[in-house]
Amino acid sequence: MAFIEKENKDLRSYRSGRIFTTSARAAMTFILQAHKRMDSRGILLPAYIGLSKIEGSGVFDPIRTSAIDYAFYPVDERLRPDLNALEAQLRSGAFQLVFLIHYFGVPQVDVEPFVALCHRYRVKVIEDCAHTLLGGLEGRRLGSYGDYAIFSIHKSTATTNGGFFLDNTGLFDAAGLPPSMRIAQATLAEFADTDLEASARRRLRNYEVVQQWMGSLPQLIPMFDRIPAGAVPLNFPVIVSQGKREQLYFNLIGREILPTALYHTLIDEISAQQFPHSHFVSTNILNLPTHADISQT
């Protein structure tokens, strides 16, 4: 069956000190290619990475393009990293980078200890903040913990492209970005013209409305018991019990409510035998829309 790949968009902003790119995947590709030239070791990725027939994989395509070695660290049925397994992999000395995805714009782990663990083994962290532009964790912005942070403009805005990354190491500057990876000026101008705070408030309002509905829908299990202070979720992820995701998906579309399923298809490299929790989530997740331009009537 076919699932909707993206949701409606209405969120733009401009923040200084960022290196703007054509997309989040271009930012990731640039960072990986640079590190591949400096160090032959690989990258560790969370074992929950999606694949779209139309768009490919925003996370895994840069891995292929850069030809960097990789392995996956396991996550549980709430996509929380297995820190014991991660540390065992870090201890091997085979990796120079760890990729941390803030799925749906909400951190699945206490980020500061996660980054400290990686740094203990002299491994740099790339935060994937593609699902949020304003999200934070208890008063601190996502993207400020790791060595690098990647953001998507088009996933959260009305633009059709655009991204940026934050380099907390000071290693890169915009002058080193290939012309093919540089953001279009029209995209940057539109991005700079958005009231980011207002859009975030509307997203949180809609999230809270959906959260109130959950009490009367026991067959839907929210992915998060609570969202941390400062988080701005991309949508409202739930686990649909009893194998009824497809039925609910099309019933909602029939009522002009457009859910997504992130990610209904995982890349082939993440096997069900090795990562059963990841495949459980992939098979049962549904993301209910909370984007800023939703009407509550």
C-alpha angles and dihedrals in degrees: 000000000000123000128196107260102202138025132225115286136219114147129101136159145159123227123178122234094042126123105228121216140176090260144342090264090055089053091050092047091052093051094046094048091050093050092045089058091051101041134021095211122105143238132256116223132190112255095243111082123145134220128210123196089218103038104023114215120322090200104036100039091068088051090057093043094051093042090220118159114252146181134181131243116211127252130195131236090284091048092250113153119250097236095190091055090044092053092050089055093046090051090062091071091223096118136069097179140040122198115215116191120201093208115212089359094291123107112241092198140034094271101203096059090042092056092042090054091053093045090051086067092041092250120142123229127223111200113210105212094163091126096056139037100184102025122133144169119239095326100326124099121242109245093045096085104060133059090252134015127199124206133186121217098185096050091062103028143054091259121105096220143007140102141169141203135217118222109203091176097062090230098124139042134187093258090069094056114108113244090242090062098048120110120251113253091231090056092048092049092051091046091052092053099063128108095230096180093053092049091050091052091052092048091051091046090053091045090055091050092053090045090057090055092056093076090068095043108067092167089067116073115197114232089224126046085202137350117236120250109276097024118133106194121210090220142332110278118202137174110234111215130214095030093284100128095108093049092049092045094058094039089057093047088051087058091049093254109131114207126179132211111222102214115358090157123042124202113268091246090071103073125200090227094057098033109030094158091057092052092047090058093044091052096048110028124113124177114213115209120255100158119149100256097055116124116223094206 
